[in-house]
Amino acid sequence: MSRSSSLHDYVLTRLVLAPLMLWLITTLVFLLLRATPGDPVDALLGPRAPQAAKEELRQQLGLNQPVWWQYLDYMGSLLRLDLGKSLTSQGQSVWEIIQKFFPATVELALYSLAIALVVGIAIGVVSASRPNTPLDLGGRLFGILTYSIPMFWLGMLLQLVFSVQLGWFPLGTRFPITMPAPEGWTGLYTVDSLLHGNLPQFFTALYYLALPCLTLGILISGIFERIVRVNLKQTLRSDYVEAARARGIPESRILIAHALKNALIPVITILGLTLASLLGGAILTEVTFSWPGLANRLYKAIAQRDYPTVQGIVVFFAAIVAIASILIDILNAAIDPRIRY
């Protein structure tokens, strides 16, 4: 089988499996929402509302229909890319909610990922290049701690120390109300402020991003630290590295130009999984820091029993993870032919 043919078959398989995964996630979320206790009508009108008003609203929302009919109706809407309308946002469509809140989540995720990559790779390289030393032990301990510490606990602790006690960082907002927020088509405050050449807005946006991004980024960095440390240790023991040492190449050059380049290949695979971790961690981060992002809006929709909003946001997140996973798999398959067989 030729290289191009095997890559084509691999990509085609991944593209076929992605819609199946989205369908399974959508179905699972749909059923779980209706299996959990609570009624969206009670959440909207209150438990003491007249029964006639409840029945009228239930009929308007289509909740009086059998579950199988609601499911078929919702799947038909999804095929038309219609995520429905929110039950709690005065008829606002789910797409409008995503458009409004998603940029804040993207900005939080991107800067957190940047911090995770820099911190994780740096600690992983130092740990692997100094085996069986206190630096190596510290790197392993860092990976264990970042994996085991609950995000919400660390977030609350950092807020108490750096925001409440020391007053170094702000709380509960994305931008100060005393300044005009950056405007632009991206919705990313740091990007829009740079596009308009407004440096004060840019640094202010970074200042408000700092604490939540550091919290999420440091916790996720442990993933990259463990991957880099393990793979770099194996690479440093490989034959071509030993041959480079025998030729008298400096150790620092061997580490950076030879070993690290190959040890970073698995990081590409981890990026797809880390995206899912970022979206999951973003929910806890946004709720803990009251960050006005889409994950925080999802949390509120769950509490309010807003079926269309919960289903729409979850499907949207799942689609992002599926697309990212496909792109990462294709990139890996192009780099490493063994993955395709």
C-alpha positions as CSV (number, residue, x, y, z in Angstrom):
1,M,0.0,0.0,0.0
2,S,1.4,3.4,-1.0
3,R,2.0,6.2,1.5
4,S,-0.6,8.5,0.0
5,S,-3.2,5.7,-0.2
6,S,-2.8,4.7,3.4
7,L,-3.0,8.3,4.6
8,H,-6.1,8.8,2.5
9,D,-7.8,5.7,4.1
10,Y,-6.7,6.8,7.6
11,V,-8.2,10.3,7.1
12,L,-11.4,8.9,5.6
13,T,-11.8,6.6,8.6
14,R,-11.4,9.4,11.1
15,L,-13.9,11.6,9.1
16,V,-16.5,8.8,9.2
17,L,-16.0,8.2,12.9
18,A,-16.3,11.8,13.9
19,P,-20.1,12.2,13.1
20,L,-20.8,9.0,15.0
21,M,-19.0,10.3,18.1
22,L,-21.0,13.5,17.9
23,W,-24.2,11.6,17.5
24,L,-23.4,9.5,20.6
25,I,-22.5,12.5,22.7
26,T,-25.6,14.4,21.6
27,T,-27.9,11.4,22.4
28,L,-26.2,10.8,25.8
29,V,-26.6,14.5,26.8
30,F,-30.2,14.5,25.6
31,L,-31.2,11.5,27.6
32,L,-29.2,12.5,30.8
33,L,-30.9,15.9,30.9
34,R,-34.3,14.3,30.9
35,A,-33.3,11.5,33.3
36,T,-32.1,13.9,36.0
37,P,-34.5,15.3,38.6
38,G,-36.0,18.7,38.0
39,D,-38.4,20.4,35.5
40,P,-37.4,23.3,33.3
41,V,-40.9,24.7,33.6
42,D,-40.5,24.9,37.4
43,A,-37.1,26.6,36.9
44,L,-38.8,29.2,34.7
45,L,-42.0,29.8,36.5
46,G,-41.2,28.6,40.0
47,P,-42.7,25.6,41.9
48,R,-45.7,27.7,43.1
49,A,-46.9,28.8,39.7
50,P,-50.5,27.7,38.7
51,Q,-50.7,24.3,37.1
52,A,-52.5,25.7,34.1
53,A,-49.6,28.2,33.4
54,K,-47.1,25.3,33.7
55,E,-49.0,23.2,31.2
56,E,-49.4,26.1,28.8
57,L,-45.6,26.8,28.9
58,R,-44.8,23.1,28.6
59,Q,-46.9,22.9,25.5
60,Q,-45.2,26.0,24.0
61,L,-41.8,24.5,24.6
62,G,-42.8,21.1,23.3
63,L,-42.0,19.4,26.6
64,N,-45.4,17.8,26.6
65,Q,-44.4,15.6,23.7
66,P,-43.1,12.0,24.2
67,V,-39.3,11.9,24.7
68,W,-38.7,10.0,21.5
69,W,-40.6,12.7,19.5
70,Q,-38.5,15.5,21.3
71,Y,-35.4,13.5,20.4
72,L,-36.3,13.2,16.7
73,D,-37.3,16.9,16.5
74,Y,-34.0,17.9,18.1
75,M,-31.9,15.7,15.8
76,G,-33.7,17.1,12.8
77,S,-32.9,20.7,14.0
78,L,-29.2,19.7,14.4
79,L,-29.1,18.5,10.8
80,R,-30.2,22.0,9.9
81,L,-27.5,23.4,12.2
82,D,-30.2,24.9,14.4
83,L,-29.2,24.6,18.1
84,G,-32.6,26.0,19.2
85,K,-33.4,28.9,21.5
86,S,-32.6,29.4,25.2
87,L,-35.4,28.9,27.7
88,T,-34.0,31.5,30.1
89,S,-32.5,34.2,27.9
90,Q,-35.7,35.7,26.5
91,G,-35.8,33.7,23.4
92,Q,-32.1,34.3,22.5
93,S,-30.8,31.6,20.2
94,V,-28.1,29.3,21.3
95,W,-25.9,30.4,18.5
96,E,-26.1,34.0,19.7
97,I,-25.1,32.8,23.2
98,I,-22.1,31.0,21.8
99,Q,-21.1,34.0,19.8
100,K,-21.3,36.2,22.8
101,F,-19.6,34.1,25.4
102,F,-17.2,31.8,23.4
103,P,-14.5,34.5,22.8
104,A,-13.8,34.8,26.5
105,T,-13.4,31.0,26.8
106,V,-11.1,30.9,23.7
107,E,-8.9,33.6,25.2
108,L,-8.7,31.8,28.5
109,A,-7.9,28.5,26.8
110,L,-5.2,29.9,24.5
111,Y,-3.2,31.7,27.1
112,S,-3.6,28.8,29.5
113,L,-2.3,26.4,26.9
114,A,0.7,28.7,26.2
115,I,1.5,28.8,29.9
116,A,1.1,25.0,30.1
117,L,3.4,24.4,27.1
118,V,6.2,26.7,28.3
119,V,6.1,25.6,31.9
120,G,5.6,21.9,31.2
121,I,8.3,21.6,28.5
122,A,10.8,23.6,30.5
123,I,10.4,21.5,33.6
124,G,10.3,18.3,31.6
125,V,13.6,19.2,29.8
126,V,15.4,20.1,33.1
127,S,14.1,17.0,34.8
128,A,15.1,14.6,32.0
129,S,18.5,16.2,31.5
130,R,19.4,15.8,35.2
131,P,18.3,12.2,36.0
132,N,18.3,11.0,39.5
133,T,19.0,14.5,40.9
134,P,16.9,16.8,43.1
135,L,15.9,18.6,39.9
136,D,14.5,15.3,38.5
137,L,12.7,14.5,41.8
138,G,11.2,18.0,41.8
139,G,10.0,17.6,38.2
140,R,8.3,14.3,39.0
141,L,6.8,15.8,42.1
142,F,5.5,18.8,40.1
143,G,3.8,16.4,37.6
144,I,2.1,14.5,40.4
145,L,0.9,17.6,42.3
146,T,-0.5,19.3,39.2
147,Y,-2.4,16.2,38.2
148,S,-3.9,15.6,41.7
149,I,-4.7,19.1,43.0
150,P,-8.4,20.0,42.3
151,M,-8.7,23.1,40.1
152,F,-11.4,24.7,42.1
153,W,-9.4,24.4,45.3
154,L,-6.3,25.9,43.8
155,G,-8.4,28.6,42.2
156,M,-10.0,29.6,45.4
157,L,-6.7,29.5,47.3
158,L,-5.0,31.8,44.7
159,Q,-7.9,34.2,44.8
160,L,-7.8,34.4,48.6
161,V,-4.0,35.0,48.6
162,F,-3.4,37.2,45.6
163,S,-6.8,38.9,45.1
164,V,-8.3,39.2,48.6
165,Q,-5.3,39.4,50.9
166,L,-2.7,41.0,48.6
167,G,-5.0,42.8,46.2
168,W,-2.7,42.1,43.2
169,F,-5.3,40.7,40.8
170,P,-9.0,41.6,40.1
171,L,-11.9,39.2,40.6
172,G,-15.1,38.3,38.8
173,T,-14.7,40.2,35.5
174,R,-12.9,40.2,32.2
175,F,-12.3,43.9,31.9
176,P,-12.8,46.9,34.3
177,I,-16.1,48.7,34.0
178,T,-14.2,52.0,34.2
179,M,-12.6,51.5,30.8
180,P,-14.2,50.9,27.4
181,A,-13.8,47.3,26.4
182,P,-11.9,46.5,23.2
183,E,-14.2,46.2,20.2
184,G,-13.5,44.1,17.1
185,W,-14.7,41.1,15.1
186,T,-12.7,38.5,17.0
187,G,-14.2,39.2,20.4
188,L,-10.7,38.4,21.9
189,Y,-9.8,41.5,24.0
190,T,-6.1,41.1,23.6
191,V,-6.2,40.6,19.9
192,D,-8.8,43.4,19.2
193,S,-6.8,45.9,21.3
194,L,-3.6,45.1,19.4
195,L,-5.4,45.4,16.0
196,H,-6.5,48.9,17.1
197,G,-3.1,49.7,18.4
198,N,-4.4,50.3,21.9
199,L,-1.6,49.1,24.2
200,P,-3.3,50.2,27.5
201,Q,-6.3,48.0,26.7
202,F,-4.0,45.1,25.7
203,F,-2.1,45.1,29.0
204,T,-5.3,45.6,31.0
205,A,-6.8,42.6,29.3
206,L,-3.7,40.6,30.1
207,Y,-3.8,41.7,33.7
208,Y,-7.4,40.4,34.1
209,L,-6.4,37.2,32.3
210,A,-3.3,36.5,34.4
211,L,-4.7,34.8,37.5
212,P,-7.2,32.4,35.9
213,C,-4.8,31.5,33.1
214,L,-1.9,30.9,35.5
215,T,-4.2,28.6,37.5
216,L,-5.4,26.5,34.6
217,G,-2.1,26.6,32.7
218,I,0.0,25.4,35.6
219,L,-2.3,22.5,36.4
220,I,-2.4,21.4,32.8
221,S,1.4,21.8,32.4
222,G,1.9,18.6,34.4
223,I,0.6,16.7,31.4
224,F,3.4,18.1,29.1
225,E,6.0,17.8,31.8
226,R,5.5,14.0,32.2
227,I,5.4,13.4,28.4
228,V,8.5,15.4,27.7
229,R,10.4,14.0,30.7
230,V,9.7,10.3,29.8
231,N,10.3,10.7,26.0
232,L,13.4,12.9,26.4
233,K,15.0,10.4,28.8
234,Q,14.4,7.6,26.3
235,T,15.7,9.7,23.4
236,L,18.9,10.6,25.3
237,R,19.6,6.9,25.6
238,S,19.2,6.2,21.9
239,D,22.0,5.2,19.6
240,Y,22.1,8.3,17.5
241,V,22.5,10.5,20.6
242,E,25.3,8.3,21.8
243,A,26.9,8.6,18.3
244,A,26.6,12.4,18.5
245,R,28.3,12.3,21.9
246,A,31.1,10.2,20.4
247,R,31.7,12.8,17.8
248,G,32.3,15.4,20.5
249,I,29.1,17.4,19.9
250,P,28.4,19.6,23.0
251,E,25.7,18.2,25.4
252,S,23.6,21.3,25.1
253,R,23.5,21.1,21.3
254,I,22.7,17.4,21.5
255,L,19.8,18.1,23.9
256,I,18.3,20.9,21.9
257,A,19.1,20.1,18.3
258,H,18.8,16.3,18.4
259,A,17.0,14.8,21.4
260,L,14.4,17.5,22.2
261,K,13.1,17.7,18.6
262,N,12.2,14.1,18.6
263,A,11.0,14.0,22.1
264,L,8.4,16.7,21.3
265,I,6.6,14.6,18.7
266,P,4.3,13.0,21.3
267,V,3.3,16.4,22.5
268,I,1.4,16.9,19.2
269,T,-0.8,14.0,20.1
270,I,-1.3,15.2,23.7
271,L,-2.5,18.6,22.3
272,G,-5.7,17.1,21.1
273,L,-6.4,15.5,24.5
274,T,-5.3,18.7,26.3
275,L,-7.9,20.6,24.3
276,A,-10.6,18.4,25.9
277,S,-9.0,18.9,29.3
278,L,-8.9,22.7,28.7
279,L,-12.6,22.8,27.9
280,G,-13.4,20.7,31.0
281,G,-11.1,22.7,33.2
282,A,-12.4,25.9,31.8
283,I,-15.8,25.1,33.3
284,L,-14.3,24.9,36.8
285,T,-12.0,27.8,36.1
286,E,-14.7,30.1,34.8
287,V,-17.1,29.2,37.6
288,T,-14.4,29.6,40.3
289,F,-13.2,32.9,38.9
290,S,-16.6,34.1,37.7
291,W,-15.1,34.4,34.2
292,P,-17.8,35.4,31.7
293,G,-17.1,32.6,29.2
294,L,-19.2,29.9,27.5
295,A,-18.2,27.3,30.0
296,N,-19.6,29.4,32.9
297,R,-22.8,30.0,30.8
298,L,-23.1,26.2,30.4
299,Y,-22.9,25.8,34.2
300,K,-25.7,28.4,34.7
301,A,-27.8,26.7,32.0
302,I,-27.4,23.3,33.8
303,A,-28.6,24.9,37.0
304,Q,-31.5,26.5,35.3
305,R,-32.5,23.3,33.4
306,D,-32.2,25.1,30.1
307,Y,-32.3,22.1,27.8
308,P,-31.5,23.8,24.5
309,T,-28.6,25.8,25.8
310,V,-27.0,22.9,27.6
311,Q,-27.4,20.6,24.6
312,G,-26.2,23.2,22.1
313,I,-23.1,24.2,24.1
314,V,-22.1,20.6,24.7
315,V,-22.5,19.7,21.0
316,F,-20.5,22.8,20.1
317,F,-17.7,21.8,22.5
318,A,-17.8,18.2,21.3
319,A,-17.5,19.4,17.7
320,I,-14.4,21.4,18.5
321,V,-12.8,18.5,20.3
322,A,-13.6,16.2,17.3
323,I,-12.2,18.6,14.7
324,A,-9.1,19.2,16.8
325,S,-8.6,15.4,17.3
326,I,-9.0,14.8,13.5
327,L,-6.4,17.5,12.7
328,I,-4.0,16.2,15.3
329,D,-4.4,12.6,14.0
330,I,-3.8,13.7,10.4
331,L,-0.7,15.6,11.4
332,N,0.6,12.6,13.4
333,A,-0.1,10.3,10.5
334,A,1.7,12.6,8.1
335,I,4.7,12.7,10.4
336,D,4.8,9.1,11.5
337,P,3.7,6.5,8.9
338,R,3.4,3.8,11.6
339,I,0.2,5.3,12.8
340,R,-1.6,4.6,9.6
341,Y,-1.1,0.8,9.6
